[in-house]
Amino acid sequence: MEAYAEYGALGVIVILFVGMIQFLRSTLMGKLNEVEDICIKLIDRWNRSDEVRDRRHEDLVKELNEQSDDLNFLKGRANGN
């Protein structure tokens, strides 16, 4: 009878331990998924800001090229061409 009680108590402890491990695993996986979602959103935001920065750079280069063309035209007029 004592063996049954001992094994029963040991069984309850093992079941509680396994249950705790499963609970912690599910909780941590949920948190990991939340962090993963946050990282994905952050990377998407960086990509969008890079696109805006690239467009601004392209616009600036285009404007600079136009100014350079105008300056070259004026230099040509000043040199008598």
C-alpha positions in Angstrom: 0.0 0.0 0.0 2.8 2.4 0.8 4.3 1.7 -2.7 1.1 2.8 -4.3 1.0 6.0 -2.3 4.6 6.7 -3.1 4.1 6.1 -6.8 0.9 8.0 -6.8 2.5 11.1 -5.2 5.4 10.8 -7.6 3.0 10.5 -10.5 1.2 13.6 -9.4 4.4 15.5 -9.1 5.5 14.4 -12.6 2.1 15.4 -14.1 2.3 18.8 -12.4 5.9 19.3 -13.7 4.9 18.3 -17.3 1.9 20.6 -17.1 4.1 23.5 -15.9 6.5 22.8 -18.8 3.6 22.8 -21.3 2.2 26.0 -19.9 5.5 27.8 -20.0 6.2 26.5 -23.5 2.8 27.8 -24.8 3.3 31.1 -23.0 6.8 31.6 -24.3 5.8 30.6 -27.9 3.0 33.2 -27.7 5.4 35.9 -26.6 7.9 34.8 -29.3 5.2 35.2 -31.9 4.3 38.6 -30.7 8.0 39.7 -30.8 8.2 38.2 -34.3 5.2 40.2 -35.4 6.8 43.4 -34.0 10.1 42.7 -35.8 8.3 42.2 -39.1 6.4 45.4 -38.7 9.6 47.3 -37.8 11.4 45.9 -40.9 8.4 46.9 -43.1 8.5 50.4 -41.7 12.2 50.6 -42.3 11.6 49.5 -45.9 8.9 52.1 -46.4 11.2 54.8 -45.0 14.0 53.7 -47.3 11.6 54.0 -50.3 10.7 57.5 -49.3 14.4 58.4 -48.8 15.3 56.9 -52.2 12.5 58.9 -53.9 13.8 62.1 -52.2 17.3 61.3 -53.4 16.2 60.7 -56.9 14.3 64.0 -56.9 17.3 65.8 -55.6 19.6 64.3 -58.2 17.1 65.2 -61.0 16.9 68.8 -59.7 20.7 69.0 -59.5 21.0 67.7 -63.1 18.5 70.3 -64.3 20.5 73.1 -62.5 23.7 71.7 -64.0 22.2 71.8 -67.5 21.0 75.4 -66.9 24.5 76.4 -65.6 26.2 74.8 -68.6 23.8 76.7 -71.0 24.6 80.0 -69.3 28.4 79.3 -69.5 28.0 78.5 -73.2 26.1 81.8 -73.7 28.7 83.8 -71.7 31.6 82.3 -73.8 29.8 83.3 -77.0 28.7 79.9 -78.3 
